[in-house]
Amino acid sequence: MFVIERKENIAEASISSLVKRDLDLDKLFSDKKLGSFVENGNTIFRIFVPSASQVRLCLFNNPEDQIPKEYFMTKDNDGVWEIEINSDLNKKYYGYKVYHPEEDLANSYKPICIDPYSKAITTFTSYFNPRLSIVLKDEYYDWEETSWQKIDWRDLIIYEMHIRDMTAHKSSGAKKRGTYAGLIEKGIKGGIEYIKSLGVNAVEFMPVHEFGYCEAPYRVLKRGFYNAWNPYERNHWGYMTASFFAPASYYTETNFRWNKWIGKDGKQINEFKNVVKAFHKEGIAVIMDVVFNHLSQYELGNLKQIDKDYYFRLDENGGFISQSGCGNDLKTERPMVRRLIIDSLLYWMKEYHIDGFRFDLGSLIDWETIETISKETRKLNPDVILIAEAWGGNKYNLKEFSEKNFAAWNDQIRNGIKGENPFTGLGWIFGKWYENNSREKIKSYVKGTLKNEGSGIFYKQEHSVNYLESHDGYTLGDFIRIATNKLAFGGKIKNINKFIKLSPEQLKLSKLAALFLFTSQGIVMIHEGQEFARSKIISFRSRAHDKHKNEIDFNSYNKDNSTNYINYFHKELNEELFDYYKGLIQLRKTCSAFRKTEDVEISFYDHYESEFAFSYLIKDRNEYSIVLFNPEQNKNLEFPLPDGNWDVLVDGNFAGIKPLYKVSKKIELKPVTGAVLKQAH
């Protein structure tokens, strides 16, 4: 009994000391300039590491050098370690060896940690992603009078895209395929030329921060890691951030090669600036997808080795908390982690003219940091675009983000319109109700899923990012293909072109979904290739030992191959759908009714022969438009019309702003079709 009591007392004392230490760490804050920088011919290095007992600066002339020149750094009262070298070290490579209490200071085999404030990084492409930071002076860059795009959120039509995917396939015609430079080549089928032709006014880049490119060797136990899930041993999408200030050198390489130093010359900085400038010249805003909820999972030499206790959320045993599902959640509520995040965002806005940000698993970022993000970014640019993926760690916070004046991905419209899964969870376009959806709820999506609608969420229409497809899960095209073909898990695709070419039924479903999306109030987002029903078929050419080759991919995060690349030949197979999307984009940009109409100015009419069909009258200045939907799978429906003549701008075949024909008194819609009519003069 005495022993048990003694153990409990020790445990309580230990917990008490941990709590006190945690509170002490929370009190630390420094406003010193961090990172590396050259001033008056000298080079200054500063890094915040409150828990360390010793930090050494390691300098290299070349990344390949085995032995660095080491300097002992000094620590101030706020946890900042610093040193000033009496030399201009521009373009030299460096990192830090960080020693913690009870570690052997004689151990020279410590991992070299990159500077969290590095402006450019060189990476060795192998497991654990060894890296070095690069000292860089500020250099003049000619922005040619371009800057942030001033776009009303209600006018945004966002194209979510991956920089490499847009030109990596040979069909793009790019010379520098898969790169920053390739993305903005002129006179080719792919990249910025293609995006311009579609007519969107914003792009949302999947992660551009330097990230962990490699995962553990497949089915080989390596330093305690056993990779049983990723035969490609790669991370292609980029949701494993390594540095919050450095652009990814991955997108400077036309062909990724293992065991090679990339990004050595720091050219990724100007190459990414060239990308932003090129899009701004076309009037297209640039949004960055940023990952502040966790850090790169496997690599050595980042914040985990710098100061695990300060930078991460830990359990009572000192283990990483993983509500992100990625092994190590950042403790965003720490003052200096909050500063790191804010400094990063403002840096990208100032240095790269970034127009906005999408926050991955935003619910894992604490509310004080969210509020500070809103305040500080809007202070710099009142028109900054702030979008949350408003979930993570069993939290679902769309309403709360709207309260903070953030937009958020609206998964309710996604699931209500197409469904949650193509096997047992089909939605409205299939003539089904997914979960608690109903005609009334579908109407609320038209209005912007507003809080005043009872079951709604958002305080403003422009807080709802309406989408049917993103990088996660099946593409909309594959969702429809599976639902109509009844293709089960493991179904092999024998004729890829035949499979990709939409059947008449699949084309109708795709058009109906697009019509609903582009006529609903809020922000519109589509994912790369959605406009031609892109399919993610796992490449049979890959050398990876993947038993799912020639099947549809649900999660292609790891495939730097044709599974992810945009194949412009496939666009030609579904040219009719591409033209339909292009026409709907033109309609939305021309007709402000579908972007800027108050919910009280939309009048709905149910169809008495269908529980799914409805129409609505909407006012655009002094003109009226009518939108009609018939999701019935096998039934023509006749809709009565108000008095007068009406121009048909959209029907089951075409979409645009030029009248196709006139109707009066009534219009008949075939199964799984919709229409947009405008008052004729």
Secondary structure, DSSP 8 states (H G I E B T S, - for coil): -HHHHHHHHHHHHHHHHHHHHHHHHHH----S--EEEEETTEEEEEEE-TT-SEEEEEEESSTT-SS-EEEE-EE-TTSEEEEEESS--TT-EEEEEEE-TTS-TT------B--TT-S-EEEE-STT--EEEE---------TT-------GGG-EEEEE-TTHHHHSGGG--SSTTSHHHHT-SSSSSHHHHHHHHT-SEEEES--B-B--B---BT-EETTEEB-S-TT-B--S--SBS-SSSB-GGGG-SS--SS-EESTT-THHHHHHHHHHHHHHTT-EEEEEE--SB--SS-SSSHHHHHHHHHB-B-TTS-B--TTSSS-BB-TTSHHHHHHHHHHHHHHHHHH---EEEETTGGGS-HHHHHHHHHHHHHH-TT-EEEE--EETTEE-HHHHHHTT-EEEEHHHHHHHTEEETTTEE-GGGT---TT--HHHHHHHHHT-BGGGSS--BSSGGGEEE-S--SSSS-HHHHHHHHHHT--TT---S-HHHHHS--HHHHHHHHHHHHHHHTSSSEEEEETTGGGT---B--TT--S--TTTTSB-S--TT--STTTS--HHHHHHTHHHHHHHHHHHHHHHH-GGGTS--GGGEEEEE-TT-SS-EEEEEEETTEEEEEEEE--SS--EEEEEEEEEEEEEE-SS-BSSS--EEEEEEEEE-TTEEEEEEE--
